[in-house]
Amino acid sequence: MYPSEMILIDSCLLYFRPGGCVAKEISLTDGTDKGPVWHLGNGPNEFIGPFFGGQNTIDSTLSIYDITLRRLNRYKWGKENGQLTFKPIEQQYRTAGSSVSRTIRLDNGYIVSQAFGHNGDVLVLQKSDFEIITNFCNPLDIETPLKWQLGGRFASLGNRFVYAAIYFGYIGCFEITDQGTIIKHWEYMLSEPVYDIVAGEFKIDHSKNKEGFSDVKMTDKYVYCLYMGLTPDYTTPQSPETVLIFDHQANPVAQLKLDRQCARFAVSQDNKTMYAAEWMDGNLVRYDLSNIIK
């Protein structure tokens, strides 16, 4: 089964939510499954609705946000005998505010979540204790409350992050300063959504709408996007085969056509290697980018 997220740490990959556990470790040496890191359940250090919540490569910390428990767990990672270890360092509960789903914690402690039902704003900025500062990012410039239709993917590096919509081709790059100021560096609309507003509710026309991004990643030089750009055929499940690469100034760098459909991916920080999980079965595929990315 393919993961909900692929995270590269040192010489290992973490597959998030591959079925039956929160995450499992995959060796980059031979692609072997090293087993689960965290488990689903109601016990200590277990999760019910977990999603990857960001990583800080400077202090070697990783966050997991549990949508069901409204809880953000942070861990410090290390290695013992070649095996990743994760030491709990913080647990923070979200007690109030609007409904949110995917959540990332930035290096300076600010938290950005995907919000539902707050006019056309899809993101919400919060302090480290989840106190809401403001809502922002309105790709369609509308006031209609939005729900799952603006579901998207996050990728972050330091205090900068990218939000990429799943159901149409919007992608935006933002930064949160240490003072909590929101900086929008750039945004693209690769495909406008086809939609109606019926009785005050936003409805996408899936028979005409081109789907957007299934995954996105950032390195210190580039933003990598797994992009669909097609009207989905629900009789035949499909996943993107195209990777779009931008630099941090939003300039297109390359467009790659993969040799198979992939659901999730990760990129090494030296921009030389991409690891992808095949659609449906989750098999690990390695791509050499050294001749493409200079």
Backbone hydrogen bonds, N-H to C=O, Kabsch-Sander energy under -0.5 kcal/mol:
donor,donor_aa,acceptor,acceptor_aa,energy
2,Y,280,M,-0.7
4,S,16,F,-3.0
5,E,16,F,-0.8
7,I,14,L,-2.1
9,I,7,I,-0.6
9,I,12,C,-2.8
12,C,9,I,-2.6
13,L,26,I,-2.5
14,L,7,I,-2.8
15,Y,13,L,-0.5
15,Y,24,K,-2.8
16,F,5,E,-2.8
16,F,14,L,-0.7
17,R,22,V,-3.7
19,G,21,C,-0.7
22,V,38,W,-1.3
23,A,38,W,-0.9
24,K,15,Y,-1.9
25,E,35,G,-2.4
26,I,13,L,-2.9
27,S,32,T,-2.6
28,L,11,S,-1.5
31,G,27,S,-1.5
34,K,25,E,-3.2
34,K,32,T,-0.7
35,G,25,E,-0.5
37,V,23,A,-3.3
38,W,23,A,-0.9
39,H,45,N,-0.5
40,L,20,G,-0.5
41,G,47,F,-2.4
46,E,43,G,-1.7
47,F,39,H,-1.8
51,F,65,Y,-1.8
53,G,63,S,-3.3
56,N,61,T,-2.8
57,T,55,Q,-0.6
60,S,56,N,-0.8
61,T,56,N,-1.8
62,L,75,Y,-2.6
63,S,54,G,-3.0
64,I,73,N,-2.6
65,Y,51,F,-2.6
66,D,64,I,-0.5
66,D,71,R,-3.2
67,I,49,G,-2.8
67,I,65,Y,-0.8
70,R,66,D,-1.4
71,R,66,D,-1.4
72,L,92,Q,-3.5
73,N,64,I,-2.9
73,N,71,R,-0.6
74,R,90,E,-2.7
75,Y,62,L,-2.8
76,K,87,K,-2.5
77,W,60,S,-2.7
77,W,75,Y,-0.5
78,G,85,T,-2.0
80,E,83,Q,-2.5
83,Q,80,E,-1.9
85,T,78,G,-2.1
87,K,76,K,-2.8
89,I,74,R,-2.6
90,E,74,R,-1.3
92,Q,72,L,-2.7
94,R,70,R,-3.4
95,T,93,Y,-0.6
101,S,114,Q,-2.3
104,I,112,V,-2.7
105,R,53,G,-2.6
106,L,104,I,-0.5
106,L,110,Y,-2.9
107,D,158,G,-1.9
109,G,106,L,-1.8
111,I,126,Q,-2.6
112,V,104,I,-2.4
113,S,124,V,-2.2
114,Q,102,R,-2.6
115,A,113,S,-0.7
115,A,122,V,-2.5
116,F,99,S,-1.9
117,G,146,L,-3.9
119,N,117,G,-0.9
120,G,142,I,-0.6
121,D,118,H,-1.5
122,V,137,C,-2.8
123,L,136,F,-2.3
124,V,113,S,-2.3
125,L,134,T,-3.2
126,Q,111,I,-2.9
127,K,131,E,-2.7
130,F,127,K,-2.0
133,I,125,L,-3.0
134,T,125,L,-1.2
136,F,123,L,-2.7
141,D,138,N,-1.2
146,L,119,N,-1.3
150,L,147,K,-1.2
151,G,148,W,-2.2
153,R,164,A,-2.7
155,A,162,V,-1.6
157,L,160,R,-2.9
160,R,157,L,-1.8
161,F,174,F,-2.8
162,V,155,A,-3.1
163,Y,172,G,-2.5
164,A,153,R,-2.4
165,A,170,Y,-2.6
166,I,151,G,-2.9
167,Y,151,G,-0.6
169,G,191,S,-1.2
170,Y,168,F,-1.2
171,I,188,Y,-2.3
172,G,163,Y,-2.4
173,C,186,W,-3.1
174,F,161,F,-3.0
175,E,183,I,-2.3
176,I,159,N,-2.3
177,T,175,E,-0.6
177,T,181,T,-2.3
180,G,177,T,-2.0
183,I,175,E,-3.1
183,I,181,T,-0.6
184,K,182,I,-0.5
185,H,173,C,-2.1
185,H,183,I,-0.8
186,W,173,C,-1.4
188,Y,171,I,-3.1
190,L,169,G,-3.4
195,Y,193,P,-0.7
196,D,203,K,-2.7
198,V,196,D,-0.6
198,V,201,E,-2.5
199,A,197,I,-0.5
201,E,198,V,-1.6
202,F,145,P,-0.7
203,K,196,D,-3.0
205,D,194,V,-3.1
206,H,204,I,-1.1
208,K,205,D,-1.5
209,N,205,D,-2.2
211,E,209,N,-0.5
211,E,230,L,-2.6
212,G,166,I,-2.6
213,F,165,A,-2.8
213,F,168,F,-0.5
214,S,226,L,-2.3
215,D,226,L,-1.0
217,K,224,Y,-2.6
219,T,222,Y,-2.7
223,V,246,F,-2.9
224,Y,217,K,-2.8
225,C,244,L,-2.7
226,L,215,D,-2.7
227,Y,225,C,-0.8
227,Y,242,T,-2.5
228,M,212,G,-3.2
229,G,211,E,-2.2
234,Y,232,P,-0.8
236,T,233,D,-1.5
242,T,227,Y,-0.8
243,V,256,L,-2.5
244,L,225,C,-2.6
244,L,242,T,-0.5
245,I,254,A,-2.5
246,F,223,V,-2.6
247,D,251,N,-2.1
248,H,221,K,-0.9
250,A,247,D,-1.8
253,V,245,I,-3.5
254,A,245,I,-1.3
256,L,243,V,-3.1
258,L,241,E,-3.6
258,L,256,L,-0.7
262,C,240,P,-2.2
263,A,277,A,-2.8
264,R,277,A,-1.0
266,A,275,Y,-2.5
268,S,273,T,-2.6
271,N,268,S,-2.1
274,M,287,Y,-2.5
275,Y,266,A,-3.1
276,A,285,V,-2.8
277,A,264,R,-2.7
278,E,276,A,-0.6
278,E,283,N,-2.8
279,W,261,Q,-2.3
281,D,279,W,-1.9
282,G,278,E,-1.8
285,V,276,A,-2.9
287,Y,274,M,-3.2
289,L,272,K,-3.3
289,L,287,Y,-0.6
290,S,272,K,-0.8
292,I,289,L,-1.8
293,I,289,L,-3.0
294,K,292,I,-0.7
